[in-house]
Amino acid sequence: MTQAPVLPPREARRFVIAVATFFGASGMALANWFPRIPETRAQLGLSYDELGLALFGLGGGAMLSMPVTGWLIGRIGSYAITRVTAVGMCAALPLIVLAPNMAALAAALFLFGALTGSLDVAMNAQGAHGEGRVGRRFLSMLHGMFSIGTVLGAGTAAGAAAFGVPLAVHLSLVAVFLVACVAVAGFFLLPDRTEPEHGAPAFALPSGAIWWLGIVAFCGLLSEGAVGDWSAVFLRDSFDAGAKVAALGFGAFAVTMTAGRLAGDGIVDRYGAVPVLRTCGALAAAGIGLVLVSPGPGVAIAGFALVGAGICVVFPIVVRAASHSRDMAPGAGIAAVSTAGYTGFLAGPPAIGLLSEAAGLRWGLAVLVVLGLTVLILAGHGRAADRKG
């Protein structure tokens, strides 16, 4: 297959803005609902365990849809899938708070999760394909736009809650806005496949380097989920920190991770994927080590910031490497590492909670040191991220 020509500068700029819009919209959609989960629970009168069971629908839908999306990308490309799933995900957002009972909530979350997971794979495939057409890296920046979207979404949700905007009204307005954004942006995406892989199976086990890339993705996103769920708890329980100080742990982590993602493409261009991955693993392990030996909250917050700088570009590099791997088709490879990564993101934090219940939170978080060192050791499998085609 011949390499597609590089886009003219104006078309390239429009494409990058368009695909960045999809990443930002995905982050905004998720973050507009997460802060209002307590109101959803109160509205339906759910117990904690009932809410927990309903929330399994979100992760379950995403995990099931990712491999299917990888297969579909091999047949029809990511262009149409990105557009359809983005509109569907945004439109499905109000269904979550319109659910009349727990079963309906679980079903709405399953649908929302399936569309979100499918969009995640498709827009990453669209971004990886677009790097070749634009002639430069920008996949890490796209993940930075997702992070910015979550910040904007959380701020929107906080504002809506502060002004007493009803849940259904809030999420309906957000859905209309986001549907309009992705509908317009969809016109500037790039077709990425003309020869469907008719012989490709719907489900294929990862092969070759994809196995190892999946482990790296698992370690990176598990660390991200763990810091998100446990940093404030650690600061509160270990140092009796107040709510404002406890929140600074995740805040510092989020700032360094977002900044690192926005700058990550240039860093990888300059130093190469493998050295950057090795440095990321070392920084993440050192950051958690600093948290574990910290004598006070200030040092622990600095440690969480170091973890953010460490894992910021792990997943973007893995996605790029999977898209250029010779072991699997791009869509299937991205789906495989995404599934592995989000398995860690969803299942890891609860597992750390169980370990912490038995041995203490410091021992639970000590697992993240091992994960950082694993990224360092397996970094060599990310060398495909430096391929141009």
URURCOR-V276253 format. One line per field, one symbol per residue. ss: DSSP state (A for helix, B for strand, O for the rest). phi: phi as a letter, one per 20 degrees, with the letter a starting at -180 (. if undefined). Layout:
# URURCOR-V276253
ss = ???
phi = ???
This chain:
# URURCOR-V276253
ss = OOOOOOOOAAAAAAAAAAAAAAAAAAAAAAAAAAOOAAAAAAAAOOOAAAAAAAAAAAAAAAAAAAAAAAAAAAAAOAAAAAAAAAAAAAAAAAAAAAOOOAAAAAAAAAAAAAAAAAAAAAAAAAAAAAAAAAOOOOAAAAAAAAAAAAAAAAAAAAAAAAOOOOAAAAAAAAAAAAAAAAAAAAAAOOOOOOOOOOOOOOOOOOOOAAAAAAAAAAAAAAAAAAAAAAAAAAAAAAAOOOAAAAAAAAAAAAAAAAAAAAAAAAAAAAAOAAAAAAAAAAAAAAAAAAAAAOOOAAAAAAAAAAAAAAAOOAAAAAAAAAAAOOOOOAAAAAAAAAAAAAAAAAAAAAAAAAAAAAAOAAAAAAAAAAAAAAAAAAAAAAAAAAOOO
phi = .fffffffgfffffffffffffffffffffffegfdggfffffemefffffgfffgfffffffffffffgffffecnegfffffffffffffgfffeefebffffffffffffffffffgffffffffffgffenbfbffgfffffffffffffffffffffemfggffgfffffffffffffffffdfdgcbddfefefffccfgclffgffffffgffffffffffedfffffffeclffffffffffgfffffffffffefffffgfdnffgffffgffffffffgfffdfebfffffffffffgffegdffgfffffffdfeebfgfffffffffffffffeefgffffffffecoffffffgfffffffggfeggfefffefea
